[in-house]
Amino acid sequence: MTMRYKTRRRLSLLVLVLGVPAYIVVAVSLIALFDRPPFWVELLVYIGLGVLWIIPLKPLFLGVGQPDPDDKT
């Protein structure tokens, strides 16, 4: 089942406004649970977590910046 363009667009905005900041807080809190690792390890973890969130959400963001394909005008 595919979502309509407007639904995907609204949901992607919701993810960017609420989901990404929440994900950042969770990622920083997760790193804070452990002793401070070396800088390069911490950097790799943040880069990995920064890429990891988009993998399941990629289909949601595809084509959102394009004109509405359902628009009849």
MARBANU-343883 format. One record per residue: x, y, z of N, C-alpha, C in turn; residue number from 1; residue in three letters. Coordinates in nm, 4 decimals, padded with zeros to 6 digits. Example, Ala and Ser with C-alpha at 12.3 -4.5 7.8 and 13.67 -1.06 7.14 Angstrom:
residues 2
MARTOR       n.X       n.Y       n.Z      ca.X      ca.Y      ca.Z       c.X       c.Y       c.Z  pos  code
MARTOR   01.3190  -00.5690   00.7800   01.2300  -00.4500   00.7800   01.3200  -00.3300   00.7800    1   ALA
MARTOR   01.2850  -00.2250   00.7080   01.3670  -00.1060   00.7140   01.2900   00.0030   00.7870    2   SER
***
This chain:
residues 73
MARTOR       n.X       n.Y       n.Z      ca.X      ca.Y      ca.Z       c.X       c.Y       c.Z  pos  code
MARTOR   00.0841  -00.1176   00.0000   00.0000   00.0000   00.0000   00.0888   00.1241   00.0000    1   MET
MARTOR   00.0666   00.2125  -00.0941   00.1450   00.3345  -00.1013   00.0665   00.4508  -00.0420    2   THR
MARTOR   00.1396   00.5444   00.0150   00.0773   00.6619   00.0742   00.0590   00.7691  -00.0320    3   MET
MARTOR  -00.0407   00.8508  -00.0138  -00.0592   00.9647  -00.1027   00.0542   01.0642  -00.0810    4   ARG
MARTOR   00.0767   01.1476  -00.1800   00.1853   01.2449  -00.1756   00.1726   01.3389  -00.0552    5   TYR
MARTOR   00.0530   01.3926  -00.0331   00.0344   01.4881   00.0768   00.0558   01.4215   00.2125    6   LYS
MARTOR   00.0169   01.2960   00.2249   00.0382   01.2234   00.3500   00.1865   01.2035   00.3752    7   THR
MARTOR   00.2594   01.1625   00.2706   00.4046   01.1445   00.2851   00.4723   01.2761   00.3193    8   ARG
MARTOR   00.4266   01.3821   00.2574   00.4877   01.5121   00.2811   00.4661   01.5574   00.4254    9   ARG
MARTOR   00.3442   01.5432   00.4758   00.3149   01.5814   00.6137   00.3886   01.4928   00.7130   10   ARG
MARTOR   00.3921   01.3632   00.6858   00.4602   01.2705   00.7752   00.6109   01.2951   00.7761   11   LEU
MARTOR   00.6682   01.3277   00.6611   00.8121   01.3565   00.6567   00.8441   01.4840   00.7349   12   SER
MARTOR   00.7565   01.5829   00.7291   00.7761   01.7044   00.8075   00.7682   01.6742   00.9567   13   LEU
MARTOR   00.6740   01.5908   00.9951   00.6606   01.5505   01.1347   00.7858   01.4775   01.1835   14   LEU
MARTOR   00.8386   01.3895   01.1004   00.9607   01.3168   01.1363   01.0771   01.4137   01.1530   15   VAL
MARTOR   01.0896   01.5106   01.0630   01.2008   01.6049   01.0709   01.1887   01.6992   01.1898   16   LEU
MARTOR   01.0674   01.7405   01.2231   01.0497   01.8378   01.3301   01.0511   01.7727   01.4682   17   VAL
MARTOR   00.9905   01.6553   01.4806   00.9817   01.5909   01.6116   01.0713   01.4680   01.6256   18   LEU
MARTOR   01.0801   01.3888   01.5202   01.1528   01.2625   01.5285   01.3030   01.2764   01.5360   19   GLY
MARTOR   01.3594   01.3613   01.4524   01.5051   01.3756   01.4497   01.5581   01.4360   01.5805   20   VAL
MARTOR   01.4974   01.5425   01.6345   01.5467   01.5905   01.7648   01.5341   01.4852   01.8757   21   PRO
MARTOR   01.4260   01.4092   01.8742   01.4104   01.3029   01.9746   01.5177   01.1965   01.9555   22   ALA
MARTOR   01.5485   01.1628   01.8307   01.6528   01.0646   01.8010   01.7890   01.1155   01.8482   23   TYR
MARTOR   01.8150   01.2438   01.8316   01.9417   01.3026   01.8766   01.9538   01.2931   02.0284   24   ILE
MARTOR   01.8465   01.3240   02.0986   01.8486   01.3153   02.2451   01.8740   01.1719   02.2895   25   VAL
MARTOR   01.8093   01.0762   02.2244   01.8298   00.9351   02.2596   01.9739   00.8934   02.2297   26   VAL
MARTOR   02.0284   00.9341   02.1154   02.1648   00.8972   02.0797   02.2668   00.9546   02.1782   27   ALA
MARTOR   02.2503   01.0806   02.2148   02.3436   01.1436   02.3094   02.3298   01.0800   02.4471   28   VAL
MARTOR   02.2071   01.0496   02.4872   02.1866   00.9839   02.6172   02.2469   00.8445   02.6186   29   SER
MARTOR   02.2377   00.7745   02.5081   02.2959   00.6412   02.4976   02.4477   00.6463   02.5096   30   LEU
MARTOR   02.5098   00.7414   02.4442   02.6554   00.7563   02.4531   02.6965   00.7972   02.5946   31   ILE
MARTOR   02.6146   00.8771   02.6611   02.6475   00.9249   02.7959   02.6436   00.8130   02.8998   32   ALA
MARTOR   02.5771   00.7027   02.8694   02.5714   00.5908   02.9639   02.7071   00.5230   02.9824   33   LEU
MARTOR   02.7911   00.5319   02.8828   02.9214   00.4665   02.8865   03.0293   00.5676   02.9231   34   PHE
MARTOR   03.1458   00.5152   02.9639   03.2597   00.6042   02.9862   03.2949   00.6706   02.8544   35   ASP
MARTOR   03.3497   00.7888   02.8641   03.3812   00.8656   02.7434   03.4836   00.7895   02.6587   36   ARG
MARTOR   03.4428   00.7459   02.5374   03.5360   00.6753   02.4498   03.6322   00.7758   02.3843   37   PRO
MARTOR   03.7348   00.7253   02.3184   03.8226   00.8169   02.2444   03.7411   00.8958   02.1409   38   PRO
MARTOR   03.7936   01.0113   02.1045   03.7227   01.1018   02.0150   03.6829   01.0342   01.8848   39   PHE
MARTOR   03.7742   00.9606   01.8238   03.7458   00.9010   01.6933   03.6379   00.7934   01.7033   40   TRP
MARTOR   03.6321   00.7207   01.8144   03.5274   00.6202   01.8341   03.3923   00.6891   01.8513   41   VAL
MARTOR   03.3916   00.7935   01.9308   03.2686   00.8692   01.9514   03.2202   00.9307   01.8203   42   GLU
MARTOR   03.3114   00.9825   01.7410   03.2774   01.0393   01.6111   03.2180   00.9334   01.5185   43   LEU
MARTOR   03.2784   00.8153   01.5140   03.2260   00.7068   01.4312   03.0870   00.6625   01.4758   44   LEU
MARTOR   03.0650   00.6592   01.6071   02.9325   00.6217   01.6589   02.8284   00.7246   01.6168   45   VAL
MARTOR   02.8600   00.8534   01.6302   02.7646   00.9578   01.5914   02.7396   00.9578   01.4410   46   TYR
MARTOR   02.8416   00.9345   01.3619   02.8226   00.9257   01.2164   02.7360   00.8053   01.1826   47   ILE
MARTOR   02.7636   00.6924   01.2464   02.6829   00.5727   01.2224   02.5374   00.5928   01.2617   48   GLY
MARTOR   02.5144   00.6518   01.3775   02.3770   00.6791   01.4206   02.3106   00.7840   01.3321   49   LEU
MARTOR   02.3886   00.8772   01.2804   02.3342   00.9789   01.1906   02.2882   00.9216   01.0584   50   GLY
MARTOR   02.3521   00.8162   01.0131   02.3123   00.7506   00.8883   02.2038   00.6464   00.9143   51   VAL
MARTOR   02.2085   00.5842   01.0297   02.1167   00.4747   01.0614   01.9701   00.5167   01.0641   52   LEU
MARTOR   01.9386   00.6364   01.1079   01.7984   00.6766   01.1193   01.7300   00.6906   00.9843   53   TRP
MARTOR   01.8068   00.7207   00.8798   01.7444   00.7463   00.7502   01.7136   00.6179   00.6736   54   ILE
MARTOR   01.7822   00.5092   00.7053   01.7639   00.3853   00.6282   01.6185   00.3377   00.6277   55   ILE
MARTOR   01.5510   00.3255   00.7415   01.4116   00.2809   00.7342   01.3158   00.3886   00.6830   56   PRO
MARTOR   01.3570   00.5156   00.6882   01.2683   00.6245   00.6477   01.2919   00.6739   00.5057   57   LEU
MARTOR   01.3866   00.6159   00.4346   01.4182   00.6609   00.2994   01.2969   00.6606   00.2069   58   LYS
MARTOR   01.2136   00.5552   00.2066   01.0959   00.5589   00.1171   00.9995   00.6733   00.1496   59   PRO
MARTOR   00.9956   00.7158   00.2738   00.9081   00.8255   00.3123   00.9531   00.9566   00.2490   60   LEU
MARTOR   01.0835   00.9786   00.2395   01.1365   01.1048   00.1901   01.1551   01.1092   00.0386   61   PHE
MARTOR   01.1514   00.9954  -00.0289   01.1719   00.9948  -00.1734   01.0601   01.0692  -00.2457   62   LEU
MARTOR   01.0971   01.1658  -00.3254   01.0015   01.2382  -00.4076   00.9236   01.3464  -00.3374   63   GLY
MARTOR   00.9528   01.3738  -00.2118   00.8756   01.4751  -00.1389   00.9025   01.6147  -00.1938   64   VAL
MARTOR   01.0203   01.6412  -00.2428   01.0527   01.7724  -00.2964   01.0064   01.7954  -00.4391   65   GLY
MARTOR   00.9494   01.6942  -00.5004   00.9011   01.7037  -00.6373   00.7588   01.7590  -00.6404   66   GLN
MARTOR   00.7139   01.8056  -00.7571   00.5743   01.8495  -00.7670   00.4788   01.7345  -00.7386   67   PRO
MARTOR   00.3599   01.7677  -00.6908   00.2584   01.6686  -00.6550   00.2162   01.5906  -00.7801   68   ASP
MARTOR   00.2415   01.4593  -00.7845   00.2019   01.3813  -00.9019   00.0503   01.3622  -00.9112   69   PRO
MARTOR  -00.0217   01.3838  -00.8014  -00.1671   01.3681  -00.8016  -00.2393   01.4968  -00.8417   70   ASP
MARTOR  -00.1651   01.6060  -00.8537  -00.2241   01.7356  -00.8887  -00.2675   01.7328  -01.0347   71   ASP
MARTOR  -00.3904   01.7683  -01.0615  -00.4463   01.7606  -01.1969  -00.4255   01.8882  -01.2782   72   LYS
MARTOR  -00.3714   01.9944  -01.2174  -00.3572   02.1200  -01.2909  -00.2377   02.1233  -01.3795   73   THR
***
